[in-house]
Amino acid sequence: MRSRTRPVGARAVGSLEVLVRRSESGKDDRFVVESHPGMKVLDVLVAIQRDHDPSLAFRYSCRVAMCGTCALRANGTSVLACQSSVPSGAKELRLAPLAGLPVLRDLVVDPAPFFARWAAVTPYPVPDAAVSAPAVVRPDSPERRTIDPALDCITCGICYSSCSVSDEGRDFLGPAALNRAMVLIADSRDTMRTERLARIGRLDGIDRCHYIGACSACCPKRIDPFDAIRRLRRWRVTGPPAAGAT
Ligand code: FES
């Protein structure tokens, strides 16, 4: 049976063969669904679960690329299922769980190793407790221009999954945690900047990066962890940037 994936009013333009990696068998199950213009990978999964196999496990929540829970691999590339469109004219789609994280069931992975590394960089600002009103950093300052493009991480784990160093299970903080560390070290109001630099300079830190750049190429929020790691390597030598100068 073909399943209907299209929203009300959308025109079906063909059929799509979907191969989904299943955890129980370790093999791909094959399904056929209707395709329509603008169809997202998440639409395909919902249709399969609704019309073919209610036991298929996958995660999603917000459907607008904000919560990061729907990350998976589509045709070998890590993407957000709710954001990623099925290529127009595609006849086949291969879906698998994110790489580099333990699979709980089907397309659902355990993000605990990712968040353990995120937690290792103390991912929140530590202001000076003696200062009641922190200094204002102007929106157009060099400091803000460094921080703002790196702020929108949704901790989806896609960069971590796409990083060949993390993927091999090596001891590496990974791109998301290092990007977060860069944001906090760039913030002149943070009181832990020297300690943060020492932390990311340990064996599992910035020197593990092989400068391949897959993290930046695949980030669904267009964050550039590769550039963050370059900055961190510079600051390790120069020390944390002075206020207003990054
Ligand atoms: S469902 Fe929230 S990011 Fe996709």
Residues whose N, C-alpha, C, O or C-beta is under 5 A from the ligand:
A	BS01	FES	Y60 S61 C62 R63 V64 A65 M66 C67 G68 T69 C70 L80 C82
